[in-house]
C-alpha cells in the first residue's frame, strides 16, 4: 500500500551534497563516511508524512512510495534549508567574544547560532544562515514501515524534537512520560516540551491527556567497612612480660 499524507512511518535515509554524505540514520554509512557521532543514535526516525518533520523536498517525496523500497530524490535549496540570505551575515566586534574568534568557530548569540567566516581587524564576520542553506541536497531513503502503536508514535515525536528517549506508558487515554533526573537543565528539552505536547495531541488522537512524572531516588550511601579489632597477644607472651 502506498504511503499517504498523515501516515506515521519509520524512515531511514542518507543525505549527500555533491556525493559526500553529510547526514544519515544508518550507522555503517556514517562510519564509512567518517561522520559517525558518539552522541547520535543510529536508527530509523519516526515522522508523520506531510507534517514538516523532515525538510519539505524529502517530505513531499514520501507520498506515494511503498514500504521497503529504496528511493532517491534531489532537493533544491528552496525545499531544503532555504537559500543563503546575505542579510544573515553580520559583522560584530571581537570584544563580544570571551575568546579570540577564529574562522570556523561556532558561536551563539541569544537564540541564534552561527559560524565565524572571517576575522578582519577587530571585527568578526558571522554567518547565521543554516550550514546547509543554499545547497542542493540528494537523499537515498527507505520507508521501513508504518507506525500504528501509540507509544512508538509518541516516543518518535519526543526523540525527533528533544533528541531523547524516555520511559512511556499509555493506559485509557493517558500517556505518562517519566522524565530523566536533571532534564530541567536540558535547554533543548525546555524548548521542545511544548512542541512535543502539541504534536502528540495533534497527531495521536488516542491520547487524551499527557502526564509528565519526575522521579528522584535517594542516593545510596557508601557502605562502611567493618573495623577489624587488633589481634590480642597470646596469654603466654603476656605472662612473660
C-alpha positions in Angstrom: 0.0 0.0 0.0 1.3 3.4 -1.0 2.2 5.9 1.7 -0.3 8.7 2.2 0.0 12.2 3.8 -0.8 11.7 7.5 0.9 8.3 7.8 3.4 7.9 10.6 6.4 6.0 9.3 9.9 4.7 10.2 12.4 6.3 7.8 16.0 5.5 7.0 17.9 8.0 4.9 21.3 9.0 3.6 21.8 12.7 2.8 24.5 13.8 0.4 26.0 17.0 -1.0 27.8 16.5 -4.3 28.2 12.8 -3.5 29.5 13.4 0.1 27.4 12.1 3.0 26.6 14.8 5.5 23.8 13.0 7.5 22.4 9.6 7.8 20.3 7.4 10.1 22.5 4.3 9.2 25.5 3.7 11.4 27.5 1.8 8.9 27.1 4.6 6.3 28.1 7.2 8.9 31.2 5.2 9.8 32.2 4.8 6.2 31.8 8.5 5.5 33.8 9.4 8.6 31.0 11.4 10.2 29.9 8.9 12.9 29.0 10.7 16.2 29.0 9.0 19.6 26.2 11.3 20.7 23.8 10.1 18.0 21.6 7.0 18.0 21.6 5.5 14.5 18.2 4.1 13.8 15.2 4.9 11.6 13.4 8.1 12.7 9.7 8.3 13.3 8.0 11.0 11.3 4.5 11.9 10.2 4.3 12.4 6.4 3.2 15.9 5.4 3.9 17.5 8.8 7.3 19.0 8.1 9.1 16.5 10.3 11.8 16.4 7.6 12.7 19.1 5.0 9.9 19.9 2.5 11.6 18.3 -0.5 12.0 15.0 1.2 8.6 15.2 2.9 6.8 15.6 -0.4 8.8 12.7 -2.0 7.5 10.3 0.7 3.9 10.4 -0.6 3.0 7.5 -2.9 6.1 5.4 -2.1 5.9 1.8 -1.0 7.3 0.4 2.3 10.6 -1.3 1.9 11.5 0.3 -1.5 14.7 2.3 -1.8 14.2 5.7 -3.4 16.2 8.8 -4.3 15.3 12.5 -4.5 17.2 15.7 -5.3 16.2 18.6 -3.2 16.9 22.2 -4.3 17.8 24.8 -1.6 14.3 26.3 -1.7 12.8 22.9 -0.5 15.8 22.2 1.7 17.3 24.5 4.2 16.5 27.6 2.2 18.6 30.0 0.1 21.6 31.6 1.6 20.4 35.0 2.9 23.2 37.7 2.8 21.2 39.7 5.5 22.1 36.9 8.0 25.8 37.6 7.6 26.8 40.1 10.2 29.9 41.9 11.4 30.4 42.2 15.2 33.1 43.5 17.4 35.7 40.9 18.6 35.2 42.4 22.1 31.9 40.5 22.3 33.8 37.2 22.4 35.2 35.5 25.5 38.0 34.0 23.5 39.7 35.2 20.3 37.4 34.4 17.4 38.7 32.3 14.5 37.3 31.3 11.2 35.1 28.1 11.5 34.3 28.8 15.2 30.6 28.2 16.0 29.0 30.9 18.2 25.7 31.6 19.8 24.1 35.0 20.4 20.7 34.7 22.2 18.8 32.0 20.4 20.8 32.4 17.2 23.7 30.1 16.3 26.2 30.9 13.6 29.7 30.4 12.4 32.6 32.8 12.1 33.6 33.0 8.5 36.3 35.7 8.7 38.1 38.0 11.1 39.2 41.4 9.9 41.0 43.6 12.4 38.7 43.9 15.4 35.6 42.7 13.6 34.3 39.1 13.2 32.1 38.2 10.3 29.4 35.7 11.4 27.1 33.7 9.1 23.8 33.0 10.9 22.4 31.0 7.9 21.8 27.3 8.4 25.1 25.5 7.5 23.3 23.8 4.5 21.5 26.9 3.3 21.9 27.4 -0.5 22.9 23.8 -1.1 21.2 21.3 -3.4 20.8 18.0 -1.4 20.2 14.5 -2.5 18.7 11.8 -0.4 18.6 8.0 -0.7 15.8 6.8 1.6 13.7 3.8 2.5 10.4 3.7 4.4 10.9 0.8 6.8 7.3 0.6 8.0 4.1 2.3 9.1 3.8 3.0 12.8 0.4 2.2 14.4 1.4 1.9 18.1 0.6 4.9 20.3 3.7 4.6 22.4 6.0 4.2 19.4 4.5 7.3 17.8 4.8 9.4 20.9 8.4 8.1 21.5 9.2 9.0 18.0 7.9 12.6 18.3 9.8 13.1 21.6 13.0 11.8 20.1 12.6 13.9 17.0 12.2 17.2 18.8 14.3 16.6 22.0 16.8 14.1 20.9 15.9 11.9 23.9 14.3 8.5 24.6 12.0 8.5 27.6 10.0 5.9 29.6 6.4 6.0 28.4 3.2 4.2 29.4 -0.2 4.5 27.8 -3.4 3.5 29.5 -7.1 4.5 29.0 -6.2 7.7 27.0 -3.4 8.8 29.4 0.2 9.0 28.2 2.6 9.0 31.1 6.1 10.3 30.4 8.7 9.6 33.1 11.3 12.3 32.9 15.0 11.6 33.5 16.6 13.2 36.5 18.1 16.6 35.8 16.2 17.1 32.5 15.2 20.6 33.6 18.8 21.6 32.9 18.5 20.5 29.3 17.9 23.6 27.2 16.8 21.6 24.2 14.1 19.8 26.2 12.9 23.1 27.7 12.3 24.5 24.3 10.9 21.2 22.9 8.4 20.3 25.7 5.5 22.4 24.5 6.0 21.4 20.8 6.1 17.7 21.9 2.7 18.0 23.7 1.2 19.8 20.7 2.4 17.2 18.3 1.1 14.4 20.4 -2.4 15.9 20.8 -2.5 17.0 17.1 -1.4 13.7 15.6 -2.2 10.9 18.1 -6.0 11.0 18.6 -6.0 8.2 21.1 -4.1 10.4 23.7 -6.5 12.5 25.8 -4.0 13.5 28.5 -0.2 13.8 28.8 1.3 13.4 32.3 4.9 14.3 33.0 6.4 12.5 36.0 9.7 13.4 37.7 11.2 10.7 39.9 14.2 11.0 42.2 15.8 8.1 44.0 17.6 8.6 47.3 21.3 8.1 46.6 22.9 5.1 48.2 25.4 5.9 50.9 28.8 4.1 50.6 28.8 1.1 53.0 31.2 1.4 55.9 33.9 -1.2 56.0 33.9 -3.1 59.3 36.8 -2.2 61.6 38.9 -5.2 62.4 39.9 -5.5 66.1 43.6 -5.7 66.9 44.7 -9.2 67.5 45.4 -10.0 71.2 48.8 -11.4 72.2 48.9 -15.0 73.3 48.4 -15.4 77.1 52.0 -16.9 77.5 53.6 -13.9 75.9 51.6 -11.6 78.2 52.8 -13.6 81.2 56.4 -13.3 80.2 56.1 -9.6 80.1 
